[in-house]
Amino acid sequence: MHEQKPKRPVGRPAFKKGRAKSELFKMRVQPREMAQYERAAKASGVPISSWARDVLNRAVREPHD
């Protein structure tokens, strides 16, 4: 009989510590706020994560008084 080789895990290998390509940003919002954000993202035609990223990036680029 043939010896069975150990099965390799499914999926891509995990990134080494500190090598992830992006960070996860979590924020709690009220249901009413979330509904507003979802409507704004839908009106823009982009996923909510893209919409939120754009809004936050614009906010940090604008001059503050």
TITOR-497463 format. One line per 10 residues: number of its first residue (from 1); their letters; for each residue x, y, z of C-alpha. Coordinates in pm, 1 decimal, m for minus. Each point is the difference from the previous one (the first is absolute). Layout:
BEGIN
NUM> A> X,Y,Z; ...
//
This chain:
BEGIN
1> MHEQKPKRPV> 0.0,0.0,0.0; 94.9,360.6,m51.9; 76.3,223.5,292.3; m236.7,293.1,24.9; 158.2,342.8,4.4; m134.5,244.5,259.0; m266.1,228.3,m149.9; 89.4,364.2,m43.2; m233.9,259.9,149.3; m256.0,154.9,m234.6
11> GRPAFKKGRA> 47.1,364.8,m101.8; 291.1,234.9,m16.5; 260.3,m0.8,277.2; m41.8,262.8,269.0; 215.8,312.5,m12.4; 296.2,7.2,234.0; m54.3,215.5,306.5; 16.5,368.5,m93.4; m29.9,m66.5,m373.7; m376.6,35.8,m52.1
21> KSELFKMRVQ> m94.0,225.4,m289.8; m270.4,189.1,187.2; m141.6,67.4,342.5; m351.7,m61.1,124.6; m178.8,307.4,137.4; m305.8,m65.7,214.9; m237.0,268.9,120.5; m331.3,m21.8,181.0; m277.5,217.3,m140.7; m367.0,45.3,75.2
31> PREMAQYERA> m244.6,m185.7,m227.8; m125.4,331.8,m138.9; 356.0,106.3,m87.1; 70.7,m333.1,m169.3; m313.5,34.5,m211.0; 112.2,348.4,m107.8; 348.3,m126.3,m88.6; m145.1,m290.1,m199.2; m229.7,235.8,m195.1; 288.9,236.6,m75.9
41> AKASGVPISS> 222.2,m286.6,m118.3; m278.8,m141.4,m216.0; m65.3,344.0,m151.9; 373.3,23.0,m81.0; m8.1,m344.7,m158.4; 280.2,m141.9,213.0; 23.3,m248.9,288.3; m37.1,157.3,343.8; 365.0,m73.5,87.3; 118.9,193.2,m307.1
51> WARDVLNRAV> m238.9,284.4,76.1; 114.6,22.3,363.7; 369.2,m15.5,m99.9; m51.1,285.9,m247.6; m185.9,214.3,255.3; 266.5,m56.2,267.6; 289.6,63.0,m239.8; m157.9,326.3,m117.4; m49.8,106.0,361.9; 369.3,m41.7,85.9
61> REPHD> 113.6,185.6,m314.7; m218.1,306.2,60.3; 162.5,287.4,189.6; m123.4,37.2,355.4; m40.6,329.7,180.7
//
